Amino acid sequence: MFEHFFQCPYCWEEISMLLDTSVSNQTYVEDCEVCCNPIEIHPQFEENELIGFEAIDIEQ
């Protein structure tokens, strides 16, 4: 597991998530731990190194 810090696209607070390095390209939805809005998460790993990360608001 890999801990990654980023800003929530809704409330701009810095939050952290544990990411699974065993899957190279992922897409899933997690709620912000501060404002509870859903965030679409796109981490990309290569040889257990984070090479790309996007946190996108889901307009609802």
N, C-alpha and C positions, 0 to 999 in steps of 0.2 A: 504494500500500500504506500501511496505517496501523498503527503499533505501539500495542498496548493492553496495559496491565498489570492483572492481577487476581490474586485468591487462588485457589489450587487448592481445590476442595471436599473433597478427601481429606486432604491433608497441610498445608493452610493456608499453604504457601509462596507468596510472590509470584512469579509467572511472567509472561512477556510472549509475545504472539503477534503476527504480522503478519497483518492482516486485509485482504481485498480490498474496496476501496470501490466497485468497479464493479458489484457485485451488492447491491441494496438490502436484501434479506431472505434470510438464509442459515441453514442448519442443517447441521452436520457434527460429526464426532468426531475429537478430537486427544488424544494421550496427554500427560500431565503430564511435563514435562522433568525433574522432580525425582523423583517417586514412580512414574512410568510407568503410572498408572491412567488409564482412558479418561474423557474429559470431553466431554459434549455441549455444543457451542458454538452460541449464537444471537446473532450480531451483526445490528444493523439500522442502515442508513445512509440518510440523506436529503441529497441534494446534497453527497455526499462527507463529510458530518459524521456521526459516530457518535451515534445518538439512543437506542439501546438495546443492552444486552449482558447475556446470561445465560450462566453456566458451571455446568452441572448434572452431578452425579455420576451415573454409570450403574451402578446397583446390580447387581453380578455376584457 
